[in-house]
Amino acid sequence: MLVKKLDASLLQDLVDLNNDSPLRQGKVFTHYGKTLDQVTKDQADFLDRSDYICAYTGQELIGIVKLVYRGDVASILTFLPKARHNDKRPANALIAKAVELCEEKGMSYLTYGMFNYGNKRDTPLREFKIRNGFNEVLVPRFYVPLSIKGAVSVRLKLHRGLLGLMPHSVITILVNTRARLQAFYLSRCSSTSERSNRNRQMECSNPPAGSNL
């Protein structure tokens, strides 16, 4: 486990880490397939007050946390373990190291996104946060409409977003359906890609692969 600053070597490792799997937590991973330039742009924020906690097995990066400091609060901005190394529990090791680093730096809090996303409950991410000691901290938030459109939106509770309006049971059904559809789509794409590769091999060989000549 190493604490590093961003450099060219770490950026290339991040590209490889992004390409570990096209699916994460049952949905398409938006960073999958990004180029080095795109990853560099993604990581350009807050570099003057950030640390990268890197988990390695040998020379291979199997997980990373980007920790951003603001006052006495540290926030996890990037959290990306490598799925095919889950047996080594890099996610848990990264959180433990983040807590240790925060204590060394005198941080009062370590935050990791939202605890609940609207009415979406009992998610694997929420369970992971609970198991690693994160708790929900409620902060008052007030919405003041400045126009008729805003007043109507607040009256209809549209400011809560879809996840804040739909019941948990409906959200669960939609999430599970999305995960199955995306897995099916990716399996079809993979199958098509394999068939294309085989066709190219047959066309390029001399004589063609499978020929009786």
N, CA, C and O of each residue as an XYZ file, in Angstrom:
852
protein
N       0.848     -1.192      0.000
C       0.000      0.000      0.000
C       0.884      1.243      0.000
O       1.682      1.438      0.916
N       0.744      2.086     -1.028
C       1.581      3.272     -1.154
C       0.718      4.524     -1.249
O      -0.380      4.490     -1.804
N       1.223      5.636     -0.700
C       0.581      6.934     -0.843
C       1.418      7.735     -1.828
O       2.598      7.988     -1.583
N       0.802      8.139     -2.956
C       1.554      8.750     -4.041
C       0.893     10.044     -4.508
O      -0.260     10.327     -4.183
N       1.645     10.812     -5.269
C       1.115     11.936     -6.023
C       0.939     11.481     -7.468
O       1.557     10.510     -7.903
N       0.099     12.184     -8.195
C      -0.196     11.791     -9.569
C       1.017     12.038    -10.465
O       1.589     13.127    -10.466
N       1.401     11.004    -11.230
C       2.474     11.144    -12.206
C       2.117     10.312    -13.436
O       1.059      9.684    -13.473
N       2.987     10.305    -14.435
C       2.711      9.627    -15.699
C       2.499      8.123    -15.503
O       1.624      7.528    -16.130
N       3.298      7.521    -14.638
C       3.179      6.089    -14.391
C       1.837      5.744    -13.758
O       1.193      4.767    -14.142
N       1.416      6.557    -12.777
C       0.146      6.296    -12.100
C      -1.028      6.520    -13.054
O      -2.029      5.808    -12.972
N      -0.923      7.486    -13.944
C      -1.983      7.724    -14.924
C      -2.168      6.512    -15.825
O      -3.298      6.119    -16.118
N      -1.060      5.916    -16.266
C      -1.168      4.724    -17.111
C      -1.781      3.565    -16.336
O      -2.566      2.794    -16.887
N      -1.428      3.438    -15.062
C      -2.028      2.400    -14.221
C      -3.529      2.631    -14.067
O      -4.298      1.672    -14.015
N      -3.953      3.888    -13.994
C      -5.376      4.218    -13.888
C      -6.127      3.826    -15.154
O      -7.264      3.361    -15.081
N      -5.502      4.008    -16.312
C      -6.121      3.572    -17.570
C      -6.381      2.070    -17.526
O      -7.470      1.614    -17.872
N      -5.382      1.307    -17.099
C      -5.534     -0.151    -17.004
C      -6.593     -0.523    -15.980
O      -7.350     -1.471    -16.188
N      -6.653      0.209    -14.884
C      -7.636     -0.061    -13.844
C      -9.055      0.207    -14.354
O      -9.972     -0.565    -14.073
N      -9.233      1.284    -15.094
C     -10.545      1.589    -15.678
C     -11.019      0.484    -16.611
O     -12.214      0.201    -16.698
N     -10.071     -0.139    -17.308
C     -10.418     -1.137    -18.311
C     -10.536     -2.544    -17.744
O     -10.609     -3.518    -18.493
N     -10.553     -2.649    -16.427
C     -10.673     -3.970    -15.798
C     -12.016     -4.622    -16.101
O     -12.081     -5.833    -16.317
N     -13.092     -3.829    -16.118
C     -14.428     -4.388    -16.362
C     -15.351     -3.304    -16.911
O     -15.325     -2.171    -16.431
N     -16.179     -3.645    -17.930
C     -17.126     -2.659    -18.469
C     -18.342     -2.455    -17.581
O     -19.101     -1.505    -17.774
N     -18.536     -3.346    -16.600
C     -19.661     -3.246    -15.674
C     -19.156     -3.114    -14.252
O     -18.234     -3.820    -13.843
N     -19.761     -2.207    -13.498
C     -19.468     -2.078    -12.067
C     -20.765     -1.805    -11.333
O     -21.548     -0.940    -11.723
N     -20.980     -2.565    -10.252
C     -22.194     -2.436     -9.450
C     -23.451     -2.571    -10.311
O     -24.448     -1.884    -10.090
N     -23.385     -3.460    -11.287
C     -24.560     -3.769    -12.087
C     -24.902     -2.751    -13.158
O     -25.993     -2.814    -13.724
N     -24.008     -1.813    -13.457
C     -24.289     -0.844    -14.515
C     -23.021     -0.562    -15.302
O     -21.909     -0.840    -14.852
N     -23.218      0.002    -16.498
C     -22.085      0.297    -17.364
C     -21.138      1.280    -16.681
O     -21.567      2.308    -16.157
N     -19.857      0.956    -16.692
C     -18.836      1.798    -16.075
C     -18.418      2.865    -17.074
O     -17.843      2.552    -18.116
N     -18.705      4.123    -16.762
C     -18.527      5.210    -17.730
C     -17.065      5.491    -18.060
O     -16.779      6.113    -19.083
N     -16.130      5.047    -17.214
C     -14.714      5.308    -17.470
C     -14.043      4.188    -18.257
O     -12.867      4.288    -18.608
N     -14.790      3.126    -18.531
C     -14.228      1.993    -19.284
C     -13.879      2.430    -20.708
O     -14.705      3.024    -21.402
N     -12.647      2.131    -21.138
C     -12.241      2.446    -22.498
C     -11.712      3.847    -22.697
O     -11.409      4.223    -23.829
N     -11.586      4.643    -21.634
C     -11.086      6.008    -21.790
C      -9.603      6.007    -22.136
O      -8.843      5.136    -21.713
N      -9.217      7.007    -22.915
C      -7.819      7.143    -23.312
C      -7.003      7.774    -22.187
O      -7.545      8.235    -21.183
N      -5.693      7.782    -22.383
C      -4.804      8.389    -21.387
C      -5.101      9.879    -21.229
O      -5.086     10.399    -20.113
N      -5.366     10.562    -22.327
C      -5.684     11.999    -22.252
C      -6.975     12.245    -21.480
O      -7.063     13.201    -20.709
N      -7.976     11.389    -21.680
C      -9.246     11.549    -20.967
C      -9.067     11.303    -19.477
O      -9.623     12.030    -18.654
N      -8.293     10.282    -19.126
C      -8.042      9.991    -17.710
C      -7.258     11.135    -17.070
O      -7.524     11.512    -15.929
N      -6.303     11.678    -17.797
C      -5.529     12.818    -17.283
C      -6.439     13.997    -16.983
O      -6.289     14.659    -15.956
N      -7.384     14.260    -17.879
C      -8.328     15.360    -17.678
C      -9.244     15.078    -16.486
O      -9.556     15.983    -15.712
N      -9.672     13.828    -16.342
C     -10.548     13.463    -15.226
C      -9.879     13.688    -13.875
O     -10.541     14.052    -12.902
N      -8.576     13.473    -13.815
C      -7.854     13.543    -12.546
C      -7.200     14.904    -12.289
O      -6.391     15.043    -11.371
N      -7.552     15.903    -13.096
C      -6.854     17.192    -13.026
C      -7.275     18.063    -11.840
O      -6.576     19.018    -11.504
N      -8.401     17.750    -11.205
C      -8.924     18.615    -10.147
C      -8.266     18.337     -8.795
O      -7.978     17.190     -8.454
N      -8.033     19.412     -8.030
C      -7.601     19.365     -6.626
C      -6.255     18.666     -6.412
O      -6.005     18.128     -5.333
N      -5.389     18.667     -7.426
C      -4.118     17.952     -7.296
C      -3.215     18.569     -6.227
O      -2.351     17.887     -5.678
N      -3.412     19.856     -5.930
C      -2.575     20.515     -4.927
C      -2.951     20.128     -3.501
O      -2.210     20.424     -2.564
N      -4.093     19.469     -3.330
C      -4.512     19.038     -1.987
C      -5.111     17.633     -2.018
O      -6.152     17.358     -1.420
N      -4.408     16.753     -2.742
C      -4.870     15.375     -2.880
C      -3.734     14.389     -2.637
O      -2.563     14.702     -2.850
N      -4.101     13.204     -2.191
C      -3.195     12.058     -2.129
C      -3.867     10.891     -2.841
O      -5.091     10.763     -2.835
N      -3.050     10.046     -3.451
C      -3.548      8.820     -4.065
C      -3.044      7.632     -3.255
O      -1.840      7.401     -3.142
N      -3.982      6.892     -2.699
C      -3.641      5.677     -1.964
C      -3.739      4.518     -2.946
O      -4.802      4.268     -3.515
N      -2.629      3.811     -3.145
C      -2.545      2.787     -4.188
C      -2.278      1.419     -3.573
O      -1.353      1.250     -2.778
N      -3.104      0.443     -3.954
C      -2.921     -0.941     -3.510
C      -2.306     -1.737     -4.653
O      -2.819     -1.715     -5.771
N      -1.214     -2.437     -4.380
C      -0.515     -3.208     -5.405
C      -0.407     -4.670     -4.992
O      -0.338     -5.005     -3.809
N      -0.395     -5.526     -6.009
C       0.056     -6.899     -5.821
C       1.192     -7.086     -6.816
O       0.960     -7.128     -8.024
N       2.411     -7.198     -6.320
C       3.565     -7.146     -7.196
C       3.667     -5.742     -7.788
O       3.706     -4.756     -7.052
N       3.711     -5.653     -9.121
C       3.763     -4.366     -9.801
C       2.399     -3.915    -10.309
O       2.286     -2.842    -10.902
N       1.361     -4.721    -10.083
C       0.033     -4.431    -10.628
C      -0.804     -3.612     -9.651
O      -0.957     -3.980     -8.486
N      -1.342     -2.495    -10.141
C      -2.248     -1.680     -9.335
C      -3.612     -2.373     -9.281
O      -4.229     -2.602    -10.321
N      -4.084     -2.705     -8.082
C      -5.359     -3.414     -7.959
C      -6.426     -2.592     -7.236
O      -7.517     -3.086     -6.953
N      -6.102     -1.340     -6.942
C      -7.095     -0.476     -6.318
C      -6.502      0.888     -6.010
O      -5.305      1.017     -5.755
N      -7.365      1.911     -6.039
C      -6.875      3.262     -5.778
C      -7.958      4.104     -5.122
O      -9.146      3.936     -5.398
N      -7.538      5.005     -4.259
C      -8.405      6.018     -3.652
C      -7.757      7.378     -3.857
O      -6.581      7.568     -3.549
N      -8.531      8.319     -4.378
C      -8.079      9.713     -4.434
C      -8.702     10.432     -3.261
O      -9.923     10.561     -3.176
N      -7.861     10.899     -2.358
C      -8.314     11.551     -1.142
C      -8.067     13.056     -1.268
O      -6.937     13.490     -1.493
N      -9.126     13.841     -1.121
C      -9.041     15.292     -1.265
C      -9.263     15.940      0.100
O     -10.206     15.593      0.812
N      -8.389     16.882      0.463
C      -8.457     17.534      1.766
C      -9.079     18.925      1.632
O      -8.718     19.699      0.746
N     -10.015     19.224      2.526
C     -10.612     20.568      2.583
C     -10.847     20.904      4.049
O     -11.780     20.413      4.684
N      -9.958     21.769      4.569
C     -10.009     22.061      6.001
C      -9.667     20.826      6.804
O      -8.646     20.182      6.567
N     -10.534     20.495      7.763
C     -10.293     19.315      8.583
C     -11.112     18.121      8.107
O     -11.324     17.166      8.855
N     -11.569     18.182      6.858
C     -12.365     17.099      6.271
C     -11.637     16.523      5.060
O     -11.153     17.263      4.204
N     -11.566     15.202      5.000
C     -11.016     14.516      3.833
C     -12.161     13.811      3.118
O     -13.005     13.180      3.754
N     -12.185     13.920      1.790
C     -13.259     13.325      0.997
C     -12.686     12.346     -0.016
O     -11.678     12.623     -0.667
N     -13.338     11.203     -0.140
C     -12.960     10.227     -1.161
C     -13.595     10.648     -2.474
O     -14.817     10.629     -2.619
N     -12.752     11.031     -3.434
C     -13.258     11.489     -4.725
C     -13.252     10.365     -5.760
O     -14.175     10.247     -6.566
N     -12.212      9.549     -5.730
C     -12.117      8.377     -6.609
C     -11.903      7.150     -5.746
O     -11.022      7.131     -4.886
N     -12.708      6.126     -5.978
C     -12.556      4.869     -5.238
C     -12.746      3.732     -6.229
O     -13.863      3.477     -6.679
N     -11.656      3.047     -6.570
C     -11.721      2.097     -7.666
C     -10.867      0.856     -7.392
O      -9.678      0.846     -7.709
N     -11.457     -0.185     -6.808
C     -10.745     -1.457     -6.675
C     -10.897     -2.284     -7.949
O     -11.858     -2.107     -8.698
N      -9.957     -3.177     -8.189
C     -10.006     -4.037     -9.371
C     -10.822     -5.281     -9.047
O     -10.485     -6.042     -8.139
N     -11.908     -5.480     -9.807
C     -12.888     -6.526     -9.481
C     -12.269     -7.918     -9.468
O     -12.612     -8.727     -8.606
N     -11.374     -8.216    -10.393
C     -10.848     -9.587    -10.461
C      -9.831     -9.890     -9.367
O      -9.281    -10.990     -9.314
N      -9.581     -8.917     -8.492
C      -8.725     -9.164     -7.329
C      -9.521     -9.009     -6.031
O      -8.957     -8.685     -4.986
N     -10.824     -9.242     -6.104
C     -11.674     -9.115     -4.915
C     -11.249    -10.050     -3.790
O     -11.471     -9.756     -2.616
N     -10.633    -11.183     -4.151
C     -10.205    -12.140     -3.125
C      -9.150    -11.545     -2.208
O      -8.963    -12.024     -1.089
N      -8.461    -10.513     -2.663
C      -7.432     -9.855     -1.847
C      -8.007     -8.701     -1.022
O      -7.285     -8.077     -0.244
N      -9.294     -8.418     -1.186
C     -10.005     -7.361     -0.456
C      -9.310     -6.002     -0.555
O      -9.072     -5.363      0.470
N      -8.980     -5.548     -1.767
C      -8.329     -4.233     -1.880
C      -9.213     -3.093     -1.403
O      -8.705     -2.101     -0.880
N     -10.543     -3.215     -1.573
C     -11.447     -2.132     -1.166
C     -11.348     -1.878      0.335
O     -11.241     -0.730      0.766
N     -11.382     -2.935      1.126
C     -11.290     -2.787      2.578
C      -9.924     -2.247      2.998
O      -9.823     -1.424      3.908
N      -8.876     -2.720      2.323
C      -7.525     -2.260      2.654
C      -7.367     -0.770      2.331
O      -6.709     -0.041      3.074
N      -7.962     -0.321      1.235
C      -7.879      1.086      0.852
C      -8.587      1.986      1.865
O      -8.071      3.043      2.228
N      -9.778      1.560      2.325
C     -10.501      2.348      3.330
C      -9.696      2.416      4.625
O      -9.597      3.474      5.247
N      -9.123      1.281      5.029
C      -8.331      1.255      6.266
C      -7.138      2.208      6.170
O      -6.822      2.922      7.122
N      -6.490      2.209      5.019
C      -5.337      3.105      4.835
C      -5.782      4.563      4.796
O      -5.073      5.440      5.291
N      -6.952      4.831      4.211
C      -7.473      6.207      4.177
C      -7.737      6.714      5.592
O      -7.423      7.863      5.906
N      -8.307      5.876      6.439
C      -8.560      6.254      7.835
C      -7.243      6.520      8.554
O      -7.113      7.496      9.294
N      -6.272      5.644      8.329
C      -4.955      5.817      8.959
C      -4.304      7.125      8.518
O      -3.731      7.843      9.338
N      -4.390      7.435      7.231
C      -3.787      8.662      6.714
C      -4.490      9.900      7.266
O      -3.845     10.900      7.582
N      -5.814      9.825      7.378
C      -6.572     10.953      7.942
C      -6.181     11.212      9.393
O      -6.094     12.361      9.827
N      -5.949     10.144     10.131
C      -5.536     10.306     11.536
C      -4.155     10.955     11.613
O      -3.914     11.812     12.463
N      -3.253     10.547     10.726
C      -1.910     11.127     10.705
C      -1.955     12.619     10.410
O      -1.162     13.385     10.956
N      -2.878     13.034      9.549
C      -2.968     14.428      9.132
C      -3.894     15.259     10.018
O      -4.066     16.455      9.786
N      -4.492     14.629     11.034
C      -5.348     15.360     11.960
C      -6.704     15.726     11.399
O      -7.306     16.714     11.819
N      -7.191     14.940     10.456
C      -8.521     15.186      9.891
C      -9.611     14.821     10.906
O      -9.472     13.845     11.643
N     -10.672     15.587     10.942
C     -11.788     15.291     11.852
C     -12.790     14.327     11.240
O     -13.432     13.549     11.945
N     -12.916     14.386      9.911
C     -13.918     13.553      9.238
C     -13.348     12.990      7.944
O     -12.501     13.601      7.293
N     -13.840     11.808      7.595
C     -13.601     11.202      6.290
C     -14.964     10.964      5.663
O     -15.777     10.219      6.211
N     -15.222     11.588      4.521
C     -16.525     11.448      3.878
C     -16.381     10.659      2.580
O     -15.343     10.681      1.919
N     -17.470      9.959      2.241
C     -17.471      9.127      1.030
C     -18.835      9.254      0.363
O     -19.705      8.404      0.555
N     -19.021     10.310     -0.417
C     -20.260     10.506     -1.165
C     -21.476     10.602     -0.265
O     -21.387     11.040      0.882
N     -22.608     10.188     -0.799
C     -23.862     10.193     -0.053
C     -24.083      8.834      0.596
O     -23.623      7.808      0.094
N     -24.789      8.843      1.714
C     -25.103      7.590      2.400
C     -26.333      6.945      1.781
O     -26.358      5.738      1.543
N     -27.353      7.757      1.521
C     -28.568      7.296      0.833
C     -28.778      8.149     -0.415
O     -28.571      9.362     -0.392
N     -29.183      7.513     -1.482
C     -29.492      8.214     -2.722
C     -31.003      8.181     -2.915
O     -31.554      7.244     -3.494
N     -31.667      9.239     -2.412
C     -33.123      9.276     -2.470
C     -33.721      8.108     -1.703
O     -33.337      7.839     -0.565
N     -34.664      7.415     -2.334
C     -35.314      6.252     -1.718
C     -34.615      4.941     -2.074
O     -35.131      3.859     -1.794
N     -33.446      5.043     -2.687
C     -32.683      3.846     -3.042
C     -31.920      3.364     -1.814
O     -30.950      3.990     -1.386
N     -32.364      2.257     -1.260
C     -31.764      1.739     -0.024
C     -31.220      0.332     -0.244
O     -31.434     -0.275     -1.294
N     -30.519     -0.172      0.758
C     -30.033     -1.558      0.759
C     -29.221     -1.888     -0.491
O     -29.378     -2.964     -1.067
N     -28.364     -0.976     -0.906
C     -27.510     -1.218     -2.058
C     -26.176     -1.797     -1.584
O     -25.807     -1.617     -0.424
N     -25.446     -2.492     -2.468
C     -24.130     -3.011     -2.075
C     -23.176     -1.919     -1.606
O     -22.389     -2.136     -0.685
N     -23.242     -0.737     -2.239
C     -22.363      0.362     -1.834
C     -22.700      0.838     -0.425
O     -21.802      1.091      0.378
N     -23.988      0.962     -0.121
C     -24.409      1.391      1.210
C     -23.977      0.361      2.259
O     -23.514      0.725      3.339
N     -24.134     -0.931      1.931
C     -23.735     -1.989      2.856
C     -22.226     -1.954      3.084
O     -21.755     -2.163      4.202
N     -21.473     -1.689      2.015
C     -20.015     -1.594      2.147
C     -19.626     -0.450      3.080
O     -18.737     -0.603      3.918
N     -20.288      0.690      2.934
C     -19.987      1.839      3.792
C     -20.293      1.517      5.258
O     -19.515      1.864      6.146
N     -21.425      0.854      5.509
C     -21.799      0.506      6.879
C     -20.757     -0.429      7.491
O     -20.329     -0.237      8.630
N     -20.355     -1.443      6.721
C     -19.388     -2.418      7.233
C     -18.025     -1.807      7.505
O     -17.252     -2.337      8.302
N     -17.727     -0.689      6.844
C     -16.438     -0.042      7.053
C     -16.535      1.172      7.973
O     -15.615      1.988      8.027
N     -17.645      1.289      8.695
C     -17.742      2.280      9.763
C     -18.286      3.637      9.391
O     -18.254      4.550     10.216
N     -18.790      3.810      8.167
C     -19.372      5.097      7.789
C     -20.783      5.228      8.342
O     -21.532      4.252      8.400
N     -21.137      6.432      8.746
C     -22.472      6.725      9.256
C     -23.074      7.891      8.482
O     -22.356      8.717      7.917
N     -24.396      7.944      8.467
C     -25.072      9.056      7.808
C     -25.030     10.294      8.690
O     -25.310     10.220      9.886
N     -24.681     11.425      8.105
C     -24.699     12.720      8.792
C     -25.712     13.597      8.071
O     -25.518     13.947      6.907
N     -26.786     13.951      8.756
C     -27.846     14.746      8.142
C     -27.508     16.233      8.234
O     -27.185     16.746      9.305
N     -27.588     16.904      7.107
C     -27.295     18.336      7.034
C     -28.537     19.046      6.495
O     -29.047     18.666      5.441
N     -29.038     20.074      7.197
C     -30.235     20.788      6.706
C     -29.997     21.390      5.324
O     -28.935     21.949      5.048
N     -30.988     21.267      4.475
C     -30.920     21.852      3.142
C     -32.266     22.491      2.830
O     -33.312     21.856      2.960
N     -32.225     23.738      2.422
C     -33.457     24.480      2.168
C     -33.544     24.872      0.694
O     -32.549     25.254      0.080
N     -34.737     24.770      0.147
C     -34.976     25.130     -1.254
C     -35.929     26.322     -1.294
O     -37.047     26.251     -0.785
N     -35.481     27.408     -1.898
C     -36.283     28.623     -2.005
C     -36.543     28.898     -3.488
O     -35.619     29.275     -4.210
N     -37.777     28.718     -3.953
C     -38.078     28.967     -5.371
C     -37.976     30.445     -5.713
O     -38.438     31.298     -4.955
N     -37.366     30.746     -6.864
C     -37.186     32.127     -7.302
C     -38.060     32.463     -8.506
O     -38.016     33.577     -9.027
N     -38.846     31.497     -8.934
C     -39.719     31.727    -10.083
C     -40.972     30.875     -9.928
O     -41.051     30.031     -9.036
N     -41.944     31.100    -10.796
C     -43.162     30.278    -10.772
C     -42.822     28.827    -11.064
O     -43.339     27.910    -10.426
N     -41.943     28.635    -12.041
C     -41.511     27.273    -12.367
C     -40.882     26.594    -11.155
O     -41.147     25.424    -10.878
N     -40.046     27.340    -10.438
C     -39.419     26.791     -9.245
C     -40.424     26.476     -8.156
O     -40.322     25.457     -7.473
N     -41.406     27.372     -8.000
C     -42.434     27.151     -6.976
C     -43.248     25.898     -7.281
O     -43.564     25.125     -6.376
N     -43.588     25.694     -8.554
C     -44.337     24.499     -8.960
C     -43.501     23.242     -8.732
O     -44.009     22.223     -8.264
N     -42.222     23.328     -9.066
C     -41.333     22.179     -8.889
C     -41.218     21.776     -7.426
O     -41.260     20.593     -7.087
N     -41.072     22.783     -6.561
C     -40.972     22.492     -5.123
C     -42.280     21.927     -4.598
O     -42.280     20.998     -3.791
N     -43.403     22.489     -5.056
C     -44.712     22.002     -4.609
C     -44.918     20.538     -5.015
O     -45.502     19.756     -4.265
N     -44.433     20.175     -6.210
C     -44.563     18.794     -6.695
C     -43.409     17.901     -6.233
O     -43.360     16.715     -6.559
N     -42.482     18.487     -5.470
C     -41.326     17.768     -4.925
C     -40.380     17.258     -6.005
O     -39.672     16.272     -5.806
N     -40.374     17.936     -7.146
C     -39.510     17.519     -8.244
C     -38.034     17.751     -7.932
O     -37.164     17.137     -8.549
N     -37.750     18.637     -6.972
C     -36.353     18.903     -6.611
C     -35.687     17.684     -5.974
O     -34.463     17.634     -5.854
N     -36.481     16.718     -5.572
C     -35.911     15.503     -4.982
C     -35.349     14.547     -6.035
O     -34.595     13.631     -5.705
N     -35.711     14.757     -7.284
C     -35.249     13.871     -8.349
C     -36.029     12.567     -8.372
O     -36.829     12.294     -7.477
N     -35.790     11.764     -9.404
C     -36.537     10.516     -9.564
C     -36.322      9.562     -8.391
O     -37.260      8.914     -7.927
N     -35.076      9.480     -7.916
C     -34.788      8.556     -6.814
C     -35.456      8.999     -5.523
O     -35.676      8.184     -4.627
N     -35.781     10.282     -5.421
C     -36.463     10.779     -4.237
C     -37.973     10.699     -4.337
O     -38.672     10.903     -3.345
N     -38.486     10.405     -5.526
C     -39.929     10.329     -5.730
C     -40.439      8.899     -5.815
O     -41.513      8.587     -5.301
N     -39.667      8.027     -6.465
C     -40.117      6.648     -6.642
C     -39.935      5.849     -5.357
O     -38.966      6.067     -4.630
N     -40.852      4.927     -5.065
C     -40.688      4.060     -3.888
C     -39.529      3.098     -4.079
O     -39.143      2.779     -5.203
N     -38.980      2.640     -2.958
C     -37.805      1.771     -3.003
C     -38.065      0.506     -3.814
O     -37.184      0.053     -4.544
N     -39.260     -0.070     -3.697
C     -39.559     -1.318     -4.408
C     -39.468     -1.136     -5.917
O     -38.970     -2.017     -6.618
N     -39.950      0.007     -6.428
C     -39.889      0.280     -7.865
C     -38.442      0.492     -8.299
O     -38.028      0.001     -9.349
N     -37.678      1.219     -7.495
C     -36.266      1.456     -7.808
C     -35.521      0.132     -7.904
O     -34.716     -0.069     -8.814
N     -35.788     -0.769     -6.966
C     -35.117     -2.073     -6.957
C     -35.411     -2.850     -8.231
O     -34.504     -3.427     -8.829
N     -36.671     -2.870     -8.650
C     -37.051     -3.576     -9.877
C     -36.336     -2.986    -11.086
O     -35.818     -3.721    -11.927
N     -36.308     -1.656    -11.172
C     -35.674     -0.990    -12.314
C     -34.163     -1.231    -12.336
O     -33.583     -1.459    -13.397
N     -33.530     -1.180    -11.162
C     -32.084     -1.405    -11.085
C     -31.739     -2.828    -11.504
O     -30.791     -3.040    -12.260
N     -32.502     -3.802    -11.018
C     -32.238     -5.195    -11.373
C     -32.465     -5.443    -12.859
O     -31.713     -6.179    -13.498
N     -33.506     -4.823    -13.400
C     -33.784     -4.967    -14.836
C     -32.665     -4.367    -15.664
O     -32.221     -4.962    -16.646
N     -32.212     -3.188    -15.266
C     -31.106     -2.546    -15.975
C     -29.855     -3.415    -15.954
O     -29.176     -3.553    -16.972
N     -29.546     -4.003    -14.800
C     -28.353     -4.839    -14.681
C     -28.433     -6.043    -15.612
O     -27.440     -6.396    -16.249
N     -29.616     -6.686    -15.700
C     -29.766     -7.851    -16.571
C     -29.647     -7.466    -18.039
O     -29.017     -8.175    -18.824
N     -30.261     -6.326    -18.412
C     -30.204     -5.885    -19.799
C     -28.782     -5.522    -20.220
O     -28.352     -5.848    -21.326
N     -28.064     -4.850    -19.338
C     -26.707     -4.453    -19.676
C     -25.780     -5.659    -19.750
O     -24.904     -5.716    -20.614
N     -25.965     -6.623    -18.852
C     -25.158     -7.839    -18.906
C     -25.436     -8.613    -20.196
O     -24.515     -9.143    -20.818
N     -26.707     -8.674    -20.594
C     -27.079     -9.358    -21.836
C     -26.471     -8.646    -23.040
O     -25.952     -9.289    -23.952
N     -26.537     -7.312    -23.039
C     -25.998     -6.533    -24.151
C     -24.491     -6.738    -24.280
O     -23.975     -6.920    -25.383
N     -23.792     -6.709    -23.151
C     -22.342     -6.880    -23.188
C     -21.953     -8.284    -23.624
O     -20.955     -8.466    -24.322
N     -22.744     -9.286    -23.213
C     -22.448    -10.651    -23.632
C     -22.637    -10.807    -25.135
O     -21.867    -11.513    -25.786
N     -23.660    -10.150    -25.695
C     -23.890    -10.192    -27.130
C     -22.756     -9.499    -27.883
O     -22.285     -9.992    -28.908
N     -22.322     -8.343    -27.356
C     -21.226     -7.607    -27.999
C     -19.948     -8.435    -27.988
O     -19.210     -8.474    -28.973
N     -19.693     -9.106    -26.845
C     -18.503     -9.941    -26.732
C     -18.561    -11.088    -27.718
O     -17.562    -11.409    -28.362
N     -19.728    -11.711    -27.842
C     -19.899    -12.830    -28.766
C     -19.698    -12.374    -30.210
O     -19.056    -13.069    -30.998
N     -20.241    -11.217    -30.556
C     -20.098    -10.677    -31.906
C     -18.643    -10.368    -32.215
O     -18.163    -10.629    -33.318
N     -17.945     -9.808    -31.228
C     -16.541     -9.479    -31.413
C     -15.716    -10.725    -31.664
O     -14.824    -10.726    -32.512
N     -16.020    -11.816    -30.908
C     -15.285    -13.059    -31.083
C     -15.523    -13.647    -32.465
O     -14.592    -14.148    -33.095
N     -16.790    -13.590    -32.955
C     -17.098    -14.116    -34.278
C     -16.380    -13.308    -35.354
O     -15.904    -13.867    -36.341
N     -16.303    -11.974    -35.158
C     -15.616    -11.120    -36.131
C     -14.142    -11.461    -36.199
O     -13.551    -11.492    -37.279
N     -13.544    -11.721    -35.028
C     -12.127    -12.072    -35.003
C     -11.874    -13.378    -35.730
O     -10.894    -13.505    -36.463
N     -12.773    -14.369    -35.526
C     -12.608    -15.652    -36.189
C     -12.757    -15.502    -37.698
O     -12.032    -16.136    -38.463
N     -13.696    -14.665    -38.123
C     -13.898    -14.454    -39.556
C     -12.663    -13.822    -40.192
O     -12.248    -14.206    -41.286
N     -12.078    -12.839    -39.486
C     -10.881    -12.196    -40.020
C      -9.735    -13.194    -40.139
O      -8.965    -13.151    -41.099
N      -9.624    -14.098    -39.157
C      -8.565    -15.095    -39.199
C      -8.726    -16.028    -40.397
O      -7.753    -16.387    -41.060
N      -9.980    -16.413    -40.659
C     -10.236    -17.305    -41.787
C      -9.952    -16.618    -43.112
O      -9.460    -17.249    -44.048
N     -10.259    -15.329    -43.197
C     -10.064    -14.609    -44.449
C      -8.587    -14.339    -44.728
O      -8.181    -14.260    -45.888
N      -7.774    -14.195    -43.669
C      -6.382    -13.800    -43.861
C      -5.452    -14.995    -44.058
O      -4.356    -14.835    -44.594
N      -5.875    -16.208    -43.630
C      -4.981    -17.353    -43.746
C      -4.922    -17.831    -45.193
O      -5.867    -17.625    -45.955
N      -3.827    -18.460    -45.570
C      -3.656    -18.922    -46.932
C      -3.059    -20.322    -46.928
O      -1.852    -20.469    -46.738
N      -3.878    -21.363    -47.135
C      -5.309    -21.295    -47.507
C      -6.167    -20.903    -46.331
O      -5.691    -20.953    -45.196
N      -7.420    -20.513    -46.545
C      -8.302    -20.089    -45.469
C      -8.435    -21.179    -44.419
O      -8.455    -22.368    -44.739
N      -8.527    -20.753    -43.129
C      -8.693    -21.708    -42.043
C      -9.952    -22.533    -42.295
O     -10.992    -21.996    -42.675
N      -9.846    -23.845    -42.080
C     -10.984    -24.724    -42.280
C     -11.077    -25.260    -43.701
O     -11.959    -26.066    -43.993
N     -10.189    -24.831    -44.589
C     -10.222    -25.290    -45.979
C      -9.705    -26.724    -46.084
O      -8.870    -27.154    -45.288
N     -10.202    -27.440    -47.053
C      -9.737    -28.795    -47.284
C      -8.516    -28.840    -48.169
O      -7.969    -29.917    -48.408
N      -8.067    -27.682    -48.669
C      -6.912    -27.655    -49.569
C      -5.609    -27.782    -48.815
O      -4.540    -27.778    -49.425
